[in-house]
Amino acid sequence: MRNLIYVPIIHSSADLGSMSKALNSRGVAEFGEEFWQNHIHTINGFWDAIAYYFETIDLYIEGTKIYQDGMVTDGVIATKIIEESIKSGSKNYEIVSKLISRGAIIVQTEDLNLVKKEYESLQAITQTKSTLKKIVKLIVYKMTKGKLLKKRDKYIAKRISETLGEDETGIIFIGAYHKVKSHLPKDIHVIELKETSKVREYHKLLPLHYRYKDRFTELAQYLVKK
């Protein structure tokens, strides 16, 4: 039996590179400074809870395979990406770095061309100044997002199947809207650190938090719980 510790992640602004400033500005404009800061506090609390798990769990890390959302390489280049992301404030990559220092191995997880397509589509939306053009690009992105995400998920699942050996343990940090689990072989036992459905629900209720205040608060508390 192969084991996979599954971490459905919430991307922080530090994980979004050049798009982070635009995202934060948009968040403040749409939700207000106070609410957006509370949202950021929840994200940070989520990552603190994940970090706590890996710091306290009795798990033999040496040789553990790490699969990371967006990681299109491995080796020296992957190490540089991790280091630069930590400098930018990524809690995700900080956890990955600590696991590697304990003997874990970062694995090339994604296909470069597929990741590049999605990044360029998102970047085009954030950089377009014309409201009409932005709406058009957003519609196009939403129409193609599902197919692209499915291709990425199949590729990631294939990489895990190919690289995770018998009786080995892997750890995957992957966006909550990915559906990698449905493409994995049945002999891989998945252990979710947080319920993917609840992480997704938090995302979905973000723009509707004022209408579903109690449920949104409940989900936020769940995300930060150690």
Secondary structure as UniProt FT lines:
FT   STRAND          2..9
FT   HELIX           13..19
FT   HELIX           20..31
FT   HELIX           33..56
FT   TURN            62..63
FT   STRAND          65..68
FT   TURN            69..70
FT   HELIX           75..87
FT   TURN            88..89
FT   HELIX           91..101
FT   TURN            102..103
FT   STRAND          105..107
FT   HELIX           112..127
FT   HELIX           131..163
FT   TURN            166..167
FT   STRAND          169..175
FT   TURN            176..177
FT   HELIX           180..183
FT   TURN            186..187
FT   STRAND          188..192
FT   HELIX           196..205
FT   HELIX           206..208
FT   TURN            209..211
FT   HELIX           213..224
//
